[in-house]
């Protein structure tokens, strides 16, 4: 009798643990689903989303066929730079002809979320003799940390029209440098030591900017209702614009199509 009572208690304990883990899974699943269906506008932790705001989502795509990735010749520091094959990142076409590293931005927005909603820490790494990321957004007058994960000599050289041009040597022992940009500008960056290294710093004075992901997707959230111009820039393909009207609480979609 005492043995069967023990067995029943043991069985109930197992069921309780099993039931607990099931409902946990269910909770997690529900949370993920809600997140996917109804994304919260605005990303800054300290920013209260404006419930009347709208959002713009879309893609930047290439018409026709994706070009073959162009392999770069690594002719220097091959023990660090040549560990992986290097490809020209000035035009990277992913799934369904989506274009990576296009910059999509709104002009004409008054008010809305703060510039700080773009983030609080901005890092450009030099890893495998590539700039990572290839295109980086940074608010004006904000420190940009330039890291040297490679531990070899690099040179950070910017080609600017509004900002002060930079030409900074970063020897192997200098793991971090810090710079800032005073004016909004699309700024090419190069390394004079490794001629194939190229990237872009996009200094911005308003937060309605996004860089497309590997599949060409972008999203701009927490946009105050109004009529604006949506701009799309790609370093090789140029710039396009489209008028957009954001209604309160609406989500609109927009696609930019470029040709080579
Ligand atoms: Cu370099």
Boltz pocket constraint, residues with backbone or C-beta under 6 A from the ligand:
constraints:
  - pocket:
      binder: B
      contacts: [[A, 129], [A, 153], [A, 154], [A, 155], [A, 191], [A, 192], [A, 193], [A, 194], [A, 197]]
      max_distance: 6.0
